[in-house]
Amino acid sequence: MNLNQLRVFQAVADAGSVTRAARQLRVSQPAVSKQLKELELALGAALFDRVARGIELTQVGELALRHSRRIFAEEQSLEAELAALLGVASGRLSVGASTTIGNYLVPAVFGQFRRLHPGVELELEIANTEVIQNMVLDNRVDIGLTEGFVSSSALLVSVFSEDEMVMVTAPGDPLLGRAPIEWKDLAEVALICREQGSGTRAVIEAALDERGVQLRPSMSLGSNEAIKQAVASGLGVSMMSRLAVRAELDSGRLTEVRLRGEPIRRSLHAVRRDGRHATPALGAFLALLSEPRGRRLRAHYAI
């Protein structure tokens, strides 16, 4: 048994298909089948059963997958610590970030990383949370930074910061005279939201659901900037990340509406494909996200 066999096995388990796993690993299907058979021979038991809808893990397969995930998590932890200890002279790092994080937080984090590792080439892709998670799963980016809920067991997730959601409106909105307003009153206002698939929208939907309020957006827009323009024009109110509206609140272009009760806070996640080899550049980036200096930087921009 070796790490490559475990890596292939884990890819098949996550993909639910030998064909899909081979495509993701960029190897032939017979090569994947060969690695699986050799691992099964080494363990003395079958890892998958064939069923009508494809394959599913046997009891031995489930046990092997749990241990495999732990093994590769330790491997990635070692690589991150070594990169931080030895330094990174060169390389390339591709980061996918959900819209809010990519536009308002990543530039500061990239600046800090560049000062520490000037030889590393940085690339950034910005999309909503759902798209970024798929990019990580398809190995199109090395790491994803998202604020939404993580939906795949094939992703390793760590919390790297926290954000707060605030309700904003145009200055002079009569709603401000009723503040602090009750959560149930949100059912009566023109609420402008992000599109389906957005991490911000998912967090808001969950928070309203917990408080017994059904989300009925008057408008769904695909970017934070479009929402801020609509709110400033008096078309409605919106629940947005404090990251996204910091400048507008400071300038008075938008005004915060106080809500009764505890504010909505959400975790910001770093997500990686489970079992993927971490490069020295990625290890150094993970180290920056977790170290005190990085936490202070993120706290300054996030809340």
ABEGO torsion letter per residue (X at the ends): XBAAAAAAAAAAAAAGBAAAAAAAAGBBAAAAAAAAAAAAAAAGBBABBBBAAEBBBBAAAAAAAAAAAAAAAAAAAAAAAAAAAAEBABEBBBBBBBAAAAAAAAAAAAAAAAAABAABBBBBBBBBAAAAAAAAAAGABABBBBABBBABAABBBBBABBBBBBBBBBBGBAAAAAOBBBAAAAAABBBBBBBBGBAAAAAAAAAAAAAGBBBBBABBBABAAAAAAAAAAGAEBBBBBAAAAAAAAAAGABBBBBBBEBBBBBBBBBBBBBGBBBBAAAAAAAAAAABAAAAAAAAAAAX
